[in-house]
Amino acid sequence: MNNSTKIVPRKLKGFWELMPKEQILFSSLLNSIEQVFKNNCFVPLDTPVLEYSEILLAKSGGEVDKEIYRFTKGDADMCMRYDLTVPLARFVAMHKDELSFPFKRYQIGKVYRGERPQKGRFREFYQCDADIIGSDTLSMVADAECIALFEKCFNALGIEVVIEISNRKIIAGFIEEINKNDKINEILIVLDKLEKISLEDALTELKELGIDNENSEKLIKLTKMNGKIDNLLVNLKDFCQNETFKTGLKELEELNKYLISFGAKSFVANIGVIRGHNYYTGTVFEGFLKNQHLAIGGGGRFENLCGYFTDKNMPGVGMSIGVTRLFDLLLQDGYFDKVKARDIDIAIINFDETLNQSLELLTKFREQGIKAECFYENKSFKSKMKEANKREVKYVLIVGEDEIKTQIFTLKNMENSEQEKLSFEEIIKKLKNLA
């Protein structure tokens, strides 16, 4: 192939890939979160990246519809999953007679959204989800467990977060009170944008939805209320007499008690937390890195999501961590210990005619759980040492004919250039003590 026909290597904007050392760190992050899920008795699940469009579009709505990757092949109308919750609902509806309830599952996988790529936002990204699905009913304890689980994930990573909690019934009840329930989704979309648009623009958009100035201002005031749950409940007691509104306050009070029982400490109330998906019906929450108002996940309750796929009432509640965005932020902030990204504990550099014996040593190292590599390409000793430096290997084992005869090997520390003469057993012991 001549140069004029070669294709320039490039990738789509907003799609993620990492260099190997960063991928090692990312995998360790996922492993830490997955262990928290396992420790709290959630079971693993994986669902297809592609679903029938009628499944994924059943109850998406809002801005999400515009971001979905949708296409056809033959007679099949398909979408790439934009989250992991709707596929979960489809799975549970299909297998409800085989599952035990409450069904607690976690899933770690890629999702796809065709939004504009920008800092911390990607078109392909990983989510770490955990959900609890009930049969007929589901206690508010499940809501608290999911929020506490969210906090535990970050505790395991040594990261401080603030979890802002609300209940959609509070705002929905006020909207009912002013007789605008037919516009609830449009109103919630406006309120969900309050941090991104001016007060004047928000009032204008609400006016276009038929809400007068007094009620618009009251609605915005309600949305901006935040603080400790106990204090907020007192302040909201006489704000609205609508029954849905009162139910939202009651559920928030109950949730607060269960969160305290679970030992959660990082939560506050914020009525402005709405979440973008229309399937949320009660509890909603978002998590932020402490001292940075950067959302890195959230979740909430969905009473009716499975209702699109079955007549069986199957309420659920879940949490999700946008782990790709989280990793990107942590990497920029220098959170990770780059030493943990080493893919090699020790590199064997052989010379003379010792390749076979070096491969035998390599095998013995690996049998001991040590990440060993042998630079077996036919290159000079100097080239192999350069390769060890490039790959940031800490230890190099030099193997020549004398080492094979005496079974005493030269172990070089590449960080400080110190060398030791040790037996294989002594080297094993030294490396294991460093693990």
Secondary structure, DSSP 8 states (H G I E B T S, - for coil): --GGG-------TT-----HHHHHHHHHHHHHHHHHHHHTT-EE----SEEEHHHHTTT--TTHHHH--EEEETTEEEEE-S-SHHHHHHHHHHHTTTS-SSEEEEEEEEEE-----BTTB-SEEEEEEEEEE-SS---HHHHHHHHHHHHHHHHHHT--EEEEEEEHHHHHHHHHHTT-GGGHHHHHHHHHTTTTS-HHHHHHHHHHTT--HHHHHHHHHHHT-EE-HHHHHHHHTTT---HHHHHHHHHHHHHHHHHHHTT--SEEEETT---S-TT--SEEEEEEETTS--EEEEEEEESSGGGGT-SS---EEEEEE-HHHHHHHHHHTT-S-GGGG-S-SEEEEE-SS-HHHHHHHHHHHHHTT--EEE--SS--HHHHHHHHHHTT-SEEEEE-HHHHHH-EEEEEETTT--EEEEEHHHHHHHHHHH-
